[in-house]
């Protein structure tokens, strides 16, 4: 697996925590997802992988592993629910309580 260490690290976080947000620095959508969870009082683990100018290969490996093309990637109970839009919708609809 391409960049196995990063993928294994993310997989371990997803397996060990109910809600995990995998993101990157400078991406406003990562902040949106985290704010939605924080506002709803939903505890989550955040894992940042570089920024727009660093660690793009590692982020690509996670994208290939998860099948989701963008960041953030939000996992709930081991399942990828999507990005910021999907997280905000899930919080609004009460699906993450």
C-alpha positions, 0 to 999 in steps of 0.5 A: 500500500502506498504510504502504508504508515499514514494509512495504518495510522488513520485506520487505527484512529478510525477503529479506536474512536467513534468520530474521526475527522481527517483533515489538512491545514488551511482547508476551511472545510476541515474547520467547518466539519469540526465546528459542526461537531463541536457545536453539537457537543460531539467528541471527535478525534482530529488528525491533520495531514499536511497542508496545501504545500506539504504531504500531498502524497500521504493525503492521496494515499488516504484518499485511495484507501477511503475512496473519498476524493476530498478533505475533510474525511469524517468517519463515524463508527468506522464508516466514512460519512463524507466531508463537511457538507455531509457532517453538517447535514448529519448533525442538523438531522440528529444522526450523530447524537 
